């Protein structure tokens, strides 16, 4: 997620038997997230966690396709869940 979103520090909290991170509203708005959305962890280290929304992952994939000169058929939608259904 290489965007101009500034680094933010968030606190890790206990949620049942798990740990959770509360995302600030500004970040949620910038990522276009809503309750129930899933995010992808794209990089992690001891002190940093980089995430992207599913929509951002799709846009990144489409940009890579476009950069290679691949054409997307008119009306075509990229839906990884449908593509991976069995």
C-alpha positions in Angstrom: 0.0 0.0 0.0 2.4 2.7 -1.2 0.2 5.7 -0.8 0.6 9.1 1.0 -1.1 7.8 4.1 1.0 8.9 7.1 2.3 6.5 9.6 0.0 6.2 12.7 0.5 4.6 16.0 -2.4 2.5 17.3 -2.8 0.6 20.5 -3.2 -3.2 20.7 -6.1 -4.2 22.9 -7.5 -7.5 24.2 -10.7 -8.8 22.5 -11.8 -12.0 24.0 -8.9 -14.5 23.6 -7.4 -12.4 20.7 -5.6 -9.2 20.3 -7.1 -6.4 18.2 -6.1 -3.1 16.7 -8.5 -0.2 16.6 -8.2 1.8 13.4 -8.6 5.6 13.6 -11.6 7.0 11.7 -9.4 9.1 9.4 -7.5 5.9 8.3 -10.8 4.0 7.9 -12.1 6.8 5.7 -8.9 7.0 3.7 -9.0 3.2 3.1 -12.8 3.3 2.4 -13.4 0.6 5.0 -16.7 -0.3 6.6 -17.7 -2.9 9.2 -17.3 -6.4 7.9 -14.7 -5.5 5.2 -11.5 -7.6 5.1 -8.0 -6.2 4.8 -4.9 -7.9 3.6 -1.7 -7.8 5.6 0.9 -7.1 2.9 4.0 -6.6 5.1 4.9 -7.1 8.8 7.9 -6.6 11.0 8.4 -6.4 14.8 6.9 -2.9 14.9 5.2 -2.3 11.6 2.1 -3.8 10.0 1.2 -2.7 6.5 -2.3 -3.4 5.3 -4.4 -2.7 2.2 -8.1 -3.1 1.6 -9.4 -5.7 -0.9 -10.4 -2.8 -3.2 -6.8 -1.5 -3.1 -5.4 -4.9 -3.9 -7.7 -5.2 -6.9 -6.7 -1.7 -8.1 -3.0 -2.6 -7.7 -3.5 -5.8 -9.8 -5.4 -4.0 -12.5 -2.6 -1.3 -12.6 0.0 -4.1 -13.0 -2.1 -5.6 -15.9 -2.4 -2.2 -17.5 1.3 -1.6 -17.2 1.9 -4.7 -19.1 -0.3 -3.6 -21.9 -3.1 -6.1 -21.1 -6.6 -5.0 -22.1 -9.5 -5.6 -19.8 -12.7 -6.5 -21.8 -15.5 -4.0 -21.6 -17.8 -4.7 -18.6 -15.3 -7.1 -17.0 -15.0 -7.0 -13.2 -12.1 -8.3 -11.2 -13.5 -10.5 -8.4 -10.9 -12.7 -6.8 -13.5 -14.5 -4.7 -15.5 -15.6 -7.8 -12.2 -16.5 -9.6 -11.2 -18.8 -6.8 -14.5 -20.5 -6.1 -14.5 -24.3 -6.4 
